[in-house]
Amino acid sequence: MFTGIIEGTGTVEKITKKESNIDFILSCAFTHELKIDQSLAHNGCCLTVVETNDGKYKVTAINETLEKTNLGKWEVGTMVNLERCLKFDGRLDGHIVQGHVDKIGTVKNIQDLDGSFVITINHEEADEFVTVPQGSITVNGISLTVAESGSGSFSVAIIPYTWEFTNMKTLKIGDTVNLEFDIIGKYVTKLMKKNAAF
């Protein structure tokens, strides 16, 4: 379980395709603290550390993960948002994030407001994936507040710290991002649909 508060960024150092899977070698400032079998969110996608060596670590994305995320578009040098799993002796600063990407969104617009940024993201419409103004959404692993919500789209406002500290500053119009919708909203939507069927 995660919070959507990014701990740092990592860099993709090597990519190796093995059958339908992809092994990624990455480096980050806290590689020396990572342990094998540890869960680590990469742009919001929970992956297991399977190897650490010489200041780098390896994770494997299986076909199921590659189909639901934008990890297949990573290249050597790609900057990735990282978050280690939640420790229950600390504060929950973001919101409850599972590290299970629901779908990919596409950056429609980036507005520079001279001190902050507003990013509009489009996604395929689905009844179970909804946003509401002032609700929570995870974009590339970052816990963000929805500013505006539309049919198949939403916008988020980015403070300067988040812009500089994460890979948000690398986004361009047309880029894809990993989206995880609020787990509470998903449960409520499913229960409402189930009750409406009776």
Secondary structure, 3 states (H helix, E strand, C coil): CECCCCCEEEEEEEEEEECCEEEEEEEECCHHHCCCCCEEEECCEEEEEEEEECCEEEEEECHHHHHHCCHHHCCCCCEEEEEECCCCCCCCCCCCECCCCCEEEEEEEEEECCCCEEEEEEECCCCCCCCCCCCEEEECCEEEEEEEEECCEEEEEECHHHHHHCHHHHCCCCCEEEEEECHHHHHHHHHHHHHHCC
